[in-house]
Amino acid sequence: MKLKRCHDSSLMLVVVAALLASCTAKQPSNIDNICDIFSEQRSWYKAANKAAKRWGTTVPVMMSVIYQESSFKAKAKPPRKKILWVFPGPRPASAKGYAQAIDGTWDTYRRSTGRWSADRANFKDATDFIGWYIDQSATKNGINKTDAENLYLSYHEGQGGYAKGTHQGKPWLLKVAKKVDARAKTFEQQLKGCERKFKKRFFGLF
């Protein structure tokens, strides 16, 4: 009887582990085309569209931020620093997930929205977080919710840092922000050619 219980427990652990693994979406094979991304990950359009409408921004802007932050990898983390140029050391920040949100900001988001079970490795939660942060940046920094360049600067530096102009002393960051803006525009053009089919699925044909 004990042996059977042990076997049943082991089987249950395997099932739970498999279910948890299945909840983490695989990185799309072509992250440079928003139509290919949504075709491969069918639920992502619904999640991004819902977050965009909730927070008053656009799907291409949010997707461009995720592209820059994690390349659509659910469990992305900053690379570890090197000790003596060889040995892996600590990570430079607590950022993780699609949005690369740090612990403190993620906790603030959860308290603010009441989404206590939100997970940074969940695409739906990550897009809602980015929408929320964009809304905060619009309120605190006066940035238009479609201005991908300045929204990203605020996202990277924090709203306080952006207000102080910390990004102005970082030429490399200014270049990255322009890339985010250019990618958002590219995603916008791409989405115009394919969004109709995702909207059909969104309104009941999933």
VEXDREN-2710 file (C-alpha; in Angstrom, 1 decimal):
% VEXDREN-2710
k/r/px/py/pz
1/MET/0.0/0.0/0.0
2/LYS/2.8/2.5/0.8
3/LEU/4.5/1.6/-2.4
4/LYS/1.4/2.3/-4.4
5/ARG/0.9/5.7/-2.6
6/CYS/4.5/6.6/-3.4
7/HIS/4.0/5.7/-7.0
8/ASP/0.7/7.7/-7.2
9/SER/2.5/10.7/-5.6
10/SER/5.3/10.5/-8.1
11/LEU/2.9/10.3/-11.0
12/MET/1.0/13.4/-9.7
13/LEU/4.3/15.4/-9.5
14/VAL/5.1/14.5/-13.1
15/VAL/1.6/15.6/-14.2
16/VAL/1.8/18.9/-12.3
17/ALA/5.3/19.6/-13.7
18/ALA/4.1/18.9/-17.2
19/LEU/1.1/21.3/-16.8
20/LEU/3.4/24.0/-15.5
21/ALA/5.7/23.6/-18.4
22/SER/2.9/23.8/-20.8
23/CYS/1.8/27.2/-19.4
24/THR/5.1/28.7/-20.5
25/ALA/4.8/29.6/-24.2
26/LYS/7.6/28.8/-26.6
27/GLN/9.5/31.7/-28.1
28/PRO/8.1/32.4/-31.6
29/SER/10.3/31.3/-34.5
30/ASN/10.2/34.7/-36.3
31/ILE/10.1/37.5/-33.8
32/ASP/10.6/40.2/-36.4
33/ASN/7.1/39.8/-37.9
34/ILE/4.1/40.5/-35.6
35/CYS/1.8/38.5/-37.9
36/ASP/4.0/35.4/-37.6
37/ILE/4.2/35.9/-33.8
38/PHE/0.4/35.9/-33.4
39/SER/-0.1/33.1/-35.9
40/GLU/2.3/30.9/-33.9
41/GLN/1.0/32.0/-30.5
42/ARG/-2.7/32.3/-31.1
43/SER/-3.7/33.6/-27.6
44/TRP/-1.2/36.4/-27.6
45/TYR/-3.2/38.7/-29.8
46/LYS/-6.2/38.5/-27.5
47/ALA/-4.0/39.3/-24.5
48/ALA/-2.2/42.2/-26.1
49/ASN/-5.3/43.7/-27.6
50/LYS/-7.2/43.5/-24.3
51/ALA/-4.3/45.2/-22.4
52/ALA/-4.0/47.9/-25.1
53/LYS/-7.7/48.7/-24.9
54/ARG/-7.6/48.7/-21.1
55/TRP/-4.7/51.1/-20.8
56/GLY/-5.2/53.2/-23.9
57/THR/-2.0/52.3/-25.8
58/THR/-1.4/50.1/-28.9
59/VAL/-0.5/46.5/-29.5
60/PRO/2.6/47.4/-31.6
61/VAL/4.0/49.7/-28.9
62/MET/3.7/47.0/-26.2
63/MET/5.0/44.2/-28.5
64/SER/8.0/46.4/-29.4
65/VAL/8.9/46.8/-25.7
66/ILE/8.7/43.1/-25.2
67/TYR/10.9/42.5/-28.2
68/GLN/13.6/44.8/-26.8
69/GLU/13.3/43.5/-23.2
70/SER/13.1/39.7/-23.6
71/SER/12.9/38.8/-27.3
72/PHE/9.6/37.1/-26.3
73/LYS/11.3/34.6/-24.0
74/ALA/9.1/33.8/-21.0
75/LYS/11.9/33.2/-18.5
76/ALA/14.4/35.8/-19.7
77/LYS/16.8/37.2/-17.1
78/PRO/19.7/39.7/-17.3
79/PRO/23.1/38.0/-17.9
80/ARG/25.2/37.4/-14.9
81/LYS/28.2/39.6/-14.2
82/LYS/31.6/37.9/-14.4
83/ILE/33.9/37.6/-11.5
84/LEU/37.6/37.9/-12.5
85/TRP/36.3/37.9/-16.1
86/VAL/35.6/34.1/-15.9
87/PHE/33.4/33.0/-13.1
88/PRO/29.6/33.7/-13.2
89/GLY/28.6/36.2/-10.5
90/PRO/25.3/37.7/-9.4
91/ARG/22.7/39.1/-11.9
92/PRO/22.7/43.0/-12.1
93/ALA/19.0/43.2/-11.3
94/SER/15.9/41.2/-10.3
95/ALA/14.3/41.7/-13.7
96/LYS/12.7/38.6/-15.3
97/GLY/10.0/37.4/-17.7
98/TYR/8.7/38.9/-20.9
99/ALA/8.6/42.5/-19.6
100/GLN/11.9/42.2/-17.6
101/ALA/10.1/43.8/-14.6
102/ILE/12.0/44.1/-11.4
103/ASP/10.6/42.8/-8.1
104/GLY/9.7/46.1/-6.6
105/THR/7.9/47.5/-9.7
106/TRP/6.1/44.1/-10.2
107/ASP/4.8/44.2/-6.6
108/THR/3.6/47.8/-7.1
109/TYR/1.7/46.7/-10.2
110/ARG/0.1/43.8/-8.4
111/ARG/-1.0/46.0/-5.5
112/SER/-2.3/48.7/-7.8
113/THR/-4.3/46.4/-10.0
114/GLY/-5.2/43.7/-7.5
115/ARG/-3.7/41.0/-9.8
116/TRP/-1.9/39.2/-6.9
117/SER/-1.4/36.0/-8.9
118/ALA/0.2/37.8/-11.9
119/ASP/3.3/36.0/-13.2
120/ARG/6.1/37.6/-15.1
121/ALA/6.5/34.4/-17.3
122/ASN/2.8/34.7/-18.3
123/PHE/2.3/36.7/-21.5
124/LYS/-1.1/38.0/-20.6
125/ASP/0.1/39.3/-17.3
126/ALA/3.2/40.8/-18.9
127/THR/1.3/42.7/-21.5
128/ASP/-1.1/44.1/-18.8
129/PHE/1.9/45.2/-16.8
130/ILE/3.4/47.0/-19.7
131/GLY/0.1/48.7/-20.4
132/TRP/-0.2/49.7/-16.8
133/TYR/3.4/51.1/-16.8
134/ILE/2.6/53.1/-20.0
135/ASP/-0.4/54.5/-18.3
136/GLN/1.7/55.5/-15.3
137/SER/4.3/57.1/-17.6
138/ALA/1.6/59.1/-19.4
139/THR/0.3/60.4/-16.1
140/LYS/3.6/61.1/-14.4
141/ASN/5.8/62.1/-17.3
142/GLY/3.2/63.5/-19.7
143/ILE/4.2/61.0/-22.5
144/ASN/1.8/60.2/-25.3
145/LYS/0.7/56.5/-25.0
146/THR/1.8/55.9/-28.6
147/ASP/5.2/57.5/-28.3
148/ALA/7.2/54.3/-28.2
149/GLU/10.6/56.1/-28.0
150/ASN/9.9/58.1/-24.9
151/LEU/7.8/55.5/-23.3
152/TYR/10.7/53.1/-23.6
153/LEU/13.1/55.6/-22.0
154/SER/10.7/56.0/-19.1
155/TYR/10.3/52.2/-18.9
156/HIS/14.1/51.7/-18.8
157/GLU/15.0/54.6/-16.5
158/GLY/11.9/54.6/-14.3
159/GLN/9.5/57.5/-14.3
160/GLY/11.6/59.3/-11.7
161/GLY/14.8/58.9/-13.7
162/TYR/13.1/60.0/-16.9
163/ALA/11.8/63.1/-15.2
164/LYS/15.3/63.9/-14.1
165/GLY/16.6/63.3/-17.6
166/THR/19.0/60.5/-16.7
167/HIS/18.6/59.1/-20.2
168/GLN/20.1/62.2/-21.7
169/GLY/23.6/61.1/-20.6
170/LYS/23.3/57.6/-22.1
171/PRO/23.8/57.8/-25.9
172/TRP/23.5/54.0/-26.3
173/LEU/20.1/54.1/-24.6
174/LEU/18.8/56.9/-26.8
175/LYS/19.8/54.7/-29.8
176/VAL/18.0/51.7/-28.4
177/ALA/14.8/53.8/-27.8
178/LYS/14.8/54.9/-31.4
179/LYS/15.1/51.2/-32.4
180/VAL/12.1/50.4/-30.2
181/ASP/10.1/53.3/-31.9
182/ALA/11.1/52.1/-35.4
183/ARG/10.1/48.5/-34.5
184/ALA/6.7/49.7/-33.2
185/LYS/6.1/51.4/-36.5
186/THR/7.2/48.3/-38.4
187/PHE/4.9/46.1/-36.3
188/GLU/2.0/48.6/-36.9
189/GLN/2.4/48.3/-40.7
190/GLN/2.6/44.5/-40.5
191/LEU/-0.4/44.2/-38.2
192/LYS/-2.5/46.3/-40.7
193/GLY/-2.1/43.5/-43.2
194/CYS/-3.1/40.6/-40.8
195/GLU/-5.1/41.9/-37.8
196/ARG/-8.4/41.2/-39.4
197/LYS/-8.0/37.4/-39.1
198/PHE/-6.9/37.7/-35.5
199/LYS/-9.9/39.9/-34.7
200/LYS/-12.2/37.2/-36.2
201/ARG/-10.7/34.7/-33.8
202/PHE/-10.8/37.2/-31.0
203/PHE/-14.6/37.6/-31.4
204/GLY/-15.5/34.0/-31.0
205/LEU/-13.7/31.8/-33.5
206/PHE/-10.8/30.6/-31.3
END
